Amino acid sequence: MKLLVKAAVLALILSATAVLALIHSATTVASASASVDARLSGTFTMVGHINVANNVYGEHVGQHIRRSWSFYPQCSSGVCKRVVLKRLRSSRHIVDTVTLTRQGAGVYSGKSRFSIPLECGGRRVHHGGVVNETITVQITRAVRAGGTRYATGITATYHNPSRYQDTRCPGNIGRDGASYRGHLTVKAIAATTSASYLILTTAGTILHFGPGTFQGDEAAAPHFGRRAEALAVDRKTGGYWILNSNGGVKGFGAPWKGSLAGKLRHARAVAIAAAPDGGYLILTSDGGVRSFGGAKWHGSDRGKLAHGVHAVSLAVNATGGYWVLTSDGGVRGFGAPARGSLRGKLRGHRPVEIAASPHGGYLILSEDGGVHPFGGAKSHGSDRGKLGHGVRARSLTLDPRTSGYWLLRSNGGVDAFHAPWLGSLT
């Protein structure tokens, strides 16, 4: 009898422990079916499939689709009652705007309508039909950063209950519907001066993992059509700079020294790197390098790149020299000796980023997760052959304390190599 009682008590303890573990895991990473209340903001990469396609040109049931959805909260902080969704509709990249209203914890829904062109009597009527749409979004994952809980994973449904035509031609113009799953679109990772790292999203949101103080970001005022491109940490102040696609720079806890906003014509701003003596360097897609503040200029590849080749990344060494990485895997040194490159060795995988090593030389990250050392740089492993379907390596940053590094994946995951893992968006 005593053995039976002890067994029952042990079973209750184990059961309670399992329940507590389940509760704990639910507060850190939500399951795919649960809703999470969080601030819905930023641009999400959406992957889905069409489940209804009734007489809609170019669509069929089961067709896989990939879209980009951007969410704009209609309040200054926290969870908002209303969020504006801007999405690129169809392969023609037509912008569709829908106001979503919070229906409950982590669930938003909204209705709208848009016009479509129709053929009638041998001519194209640009506003020949009207489509009614209903979109519902459910937050499935979230992380806390800077005192705010941000949505990092969502599911969504698009339902088209009816379509009407305004032409004189008879006929039904059909309806469609789709289901989606999406994740917050990330751009870069950067190590801080306090043994932590920052993740930058394309909407300018900064997610801080590890010790240190959150300095702010551009999430409060996202701008459709403009995206955050790169991030650099100021080693003197511990603050950072965000570079936008228009060449603009915003400093957070770091002094602003200038930008290329309004000065770019036939090139894009692609990278920013902090200089050891203060200030920063900006790289443009045509190979141009511009210096700001105390950064030293040693030259650039502007006007020298081969046809079809563009600059993708920039790394500064301890003396202020720098290396430029190009889309064909090549590396050019300016005030710093080139130690090798991936030109002719990529086998279909694009180069993503170059990072200076404290041991001299540099590391090059390729989109398949490979980490390639050159000069005195040390390799501690990579994600090559380990990334899931459709996942790419996005960014690389070195841990200043261990000389290891963190690798950011396109789905928001972070992998640590000879460096402490502090969290991610997955």
N, C-alpha and C positions, 0 to 999 in steps of 0.2 A: 504493500500500500504506500509506504514511504517513497519507494522508488517511483511509483506512478505520480505522486504529488510533485516530487522533484522534477520529473520529466515535464509535467504540465507547466510548472513555474518557469523552467528553462525555455519551454516553447513560447510562453508569453513574453519573456524577456527578449528572445530572438525576434519575435514578431514585432514588438515595440521598437527594437533597434532598426529593423527593416523599414518600418513606417517612418521613423525619424530620418533615416538616410534618404528615403524617397522624398520627404518634405524638403530636406536640405538641397537635394539635387534639383528639385523643382524651382527653388528660389535662385539658383545660379544659372542653370540652362533650362529653358522651357522645352517641353516636348512639342512635337510637330502639331499635335492636335489642341494643345492648350492655348488660351489667349493670355497675353501679357500686356499690362497697362504700361505704356511708355510714350515718350515724345516721338511722334512720327515725323521725321525730317530727313531731307537729303535725297540723293538719287539712288535708286535700286536697280540692279540688273535683274530683269524678269525673264524667266524661262517657262514656257507653258505649252499647251496643246489645245487645238480647237475641238470642242466636243459637240458643237451644233453648227452646221453649215447648210442652210437651206436656200438654194438658188442665189448664192453670193459669189460673184466673180473671183476666181483665183484662190478659193478656199475649199478645203475638204476636211471631213471629220478625221481626227487623228494627226492632222498636220502639226508639226512642231514649230513654234515661233519664239523669237527672242526680241525683247523690247527693253526700253529704258523709261522708267517712271520716276518723276521728281515730285517730292512732297514739300509743301510750304505751310508750316503751322501758322495759324491766325491768332496767335498770342505770343507774348514775349518770352515765356518760360514754361517748363513743365508740360503736362498733358493738356492738349487744347480741345475745345469743343468742336472746332471746325479746322479742317486741313484742306488746302487747295492742291489738287493733283494735276500736274501737267505731264502728259504722255505723248510719245510720238506714235501716231496711229497709222498703221499700214506700212508697207515698204516704201511709200512715197514720203515718209517722215512728216506727215501733217500733224500739227500740234493740236491736241484735244485737251480742254480744261474742264475739270469737274470739281465742284465743292463737295467734300465729304463731311458728314456729320457723325460725331461719336454716338454709337448706339449702346455702348456698354464698355466694360473693361477690355481694351485692346481691339475693339471692333468699330470700323467706320464704314459708312455707306453713303452713296450719293447718286442722284439721277441728273441726266443732262440730255442734250440732243445736238446733232451736228448735221450739216448738209453734205450731200454726196452728188457727184456729177452723173448724169444718165444720158444715154443715147436715145434720141427720139426723132423720127422722120429724117434720118440720115445726118443729123447734126448733134453736137454735144451740148447739152444743157448743164451748165456748171453747178447750179443749185436745183437740180431736177428732183432730188429726193431728200427726205428728212428721216434721220435715224434716231430713235429713242434708245438710250442706254442706261443701265444700272450697274454700278461697280461697287463691290464690297471687298474690304481689306481687313485681314485679321493679323495682328502682330503675334508672332510665334517665338521670337527670341529678342533679348535686350541686354544691354550692358550699361553699367553706371560709369559716367565720366564727368568730372568737374561738378559733382553734385546733382547731375541730371541723368535720368535713366533714358537711354536712346534705344529705339527699335533698330535691330540689326538683321532680323529675318521676318518675312511676311508671306502669307498666302493671299491670293486674290481671285475673284471671279468677275468676269465681264459677261453681262447678259443683255441681249438685244431683243426685247419683247416685241417690238414692232418697227416696221419701216413703211413710210408713205411716200408716194411720188406726186409731184406737182406738175407733171407734164400732161399733154393731151393723149399720150400713148397708153393703151391699156396694158395690164399685166402686173404680176406680183414681183416685188424686188427682193423678197426673201428676208432672212434674218440669220444671225450667228451668235455664238457664245464661246467662251474660252475660260480655262482655269490656269492659274499661274502660281509659281513659287519664286521668291526673290530674296536677294541679300543686298545689304548696303554696299555700294560700290566704293572700294578703297583705292587709294592712289600711292601712298608712300608710308614708310616706317622710318623713324629717326630716334637714335639713342639720345638720352638727356645727360646732363652732368650729375644726376643723382641716382645713377644705376637703374634707370627705368627707360621706357620707350613710349613714343607717341605714334598713333596711327592717324593718318590724314585721309579723309574721304573726299570724293570729287566735289562735294557741296561745301567744303571748307570746314567741316566739323573735325575737331581734334579729340581723340579718345586717348586718355592717359592711363597707362598701366604701370604699377609700381609706386615707389615713394616719390615725393616731390610735390610741387604746387602747380595746379592748373592755371595757366596764364590767360586763357581765353581763346576764342576762335571766331570764324566768320559764319557760324551756323545761324546766327540771329537774323542775317540779311542775305539769304541765298539769292542768286541772280540766274534766271533761266538762260541757258545758252553760254554762260561763262562757268568755267570749272576750275577748281584748284589743281595745280599741276605738280607742285613739289614743295618740300619742307626742308628747312635747314635750322639747326640749333646753334645759337650764339654761345660759344664756350666761355665768354667773359661774364655774361649776365645770367645765363641759364634760360633765357627766353628763346623765342624762335620767330622765324619769318615764314610766311606762306606766300608762294608765288602762284599767281593766277594765269590762265591761258592768254589773257590780254596783255601780259607783261607787268601787271600791277603787283606790288609787294605790300603786305601788311605785317607790321611787327607787333608781337605780343610779348611784353617784358623784354624786348630787344629794340635798340634804337633803329628807326627807319632812316635809310641813307639814300633813298631814291629808287626809281623803277623805270621800266620801259613802256609803261602805259601810254597809249597814244603815239608811240614811236615805231611800232611794228607795222610793216607793210606786206612783205612777201614771206615772212617767217613767223614761227610760233615760239613763245617762251616755253622751254622744255625742262630746265633744271636750274636750281639755285644751290650754292654751296657756301658755307661760312669760311671766312679767311682767318688764319691764326692771329693776326694783328687787329682783328675787328673788321666789320663790314662784310660784304658778300660779293660773289660773282654770279652773273646770270648767263646761262647758255641758251642760244636760240637754235632753231632747227637747221638753219643754214650754216651752222658751225661758228657763228659769231659769239664772242665772249665779251661781256661788259663788266667793269669793276665799279663798286660803290663803297664809300667809306674808306677804311684802311686797307682794302684788298688791293693786291698788286696785279697789274696786267702784264702778261708776258707774250701776248699774241693770240691769234685764233686761226680757224680754218675757213673763215667767211670768204666765199667766192672761190674756194679751192676744192670743194667736195665734188666727187664724180657724179655724173647724172644718175638720179634715182637714189643716191645715198644722202642721209641726213644725220645730224647729231642727235643723240638720245640721252646722254648722261655726262656728268661732270664730277670730278673728285679733286680735292685740294690736299696737298701733303703738308708736313709740319713746317716747311720753310716758305710756304705760300705759292709754290709752283702747282701746276694742275695738269690733269689728263682729261682728254675729251674722248668719249666712246661714241662710235658711229654705228649706224644700222647694219652695216656689213660685218660688224665685229671688230673693226679696226680701232686702234688706240693711237692718239697723237699726244706727245708730251710738250708742254710749254713751261719752261723753267723747272721741269722735272723730267728725268730720263724715262723713255718708254721701255718697258721690260717684256713686251710680247703682246699678242692679241689673239682673237678668235677668228680673224679673217680667213675664210676658206675652211673653217672647222665646225661650222654651226649645224650643218645637216638639216636645214629647214627650221631650226629654232632661232628665234630672234634674240639678240642681246638686250638686256633690260636695264642694268645699272652697273656702274663702276664705283667701288668704295676703296678709299685709301687705307692701307694697313699701317699700324704703328711700327711694324718691323721693317718698313720700307716696301716699295712695290704696291700692288693693288689686287683686289678681287673683282672678278666680273661675274655677274649673275645672268644666266640665260633663262628664257621663259619656261623651259622644261624643268626648272629647279636646280640645274647644275650650278655649282660654285667653283670658279676656275682661278687658282692663285698664280700670280706672276711676281717676279722679283723675290723679295724677302717675305712676302705674304704667306700665311699658313692656312691650310684648309683643315676644317674640323668636321667635314661631312657636307652632305647636300640633300635635296629632295628629288634628285634626278631618278626617274622611274617610280616615284612614290605618289605623285599627284593624281587625284581622281580625274574622272572624265570631265573635260571642259574646264578644269582648274589650271591656272597658270601662275608661275612665280611673278610677283609684282614688284617687290622692292627688297633691299638688303641694307642692314646697318650694323656697325661693329660695336660691341660692348667695350667701352673704354677701360673697364676694370680687368676683364679676363682675356681680352683680345679675341674672344669668340664673336659670334654674330647671331642676329635674328633675321629670319626670312619671312616675309609677308606674302601670303597667297592671295589670289584674286577673290576668293570667297571670304576673306577676312580672317582666315586662320593664321597663326604664327607658329613657326617651328624654331626651336632654340638649338644652337650648336656651340657647345662649350660656353654657354651663357645661361643664366637662370630664366626659366619660362615664367612669365608674369601674367599671362592671360591673353585672350584674343576675342574676336567677334563671333566665333563659331561655338 
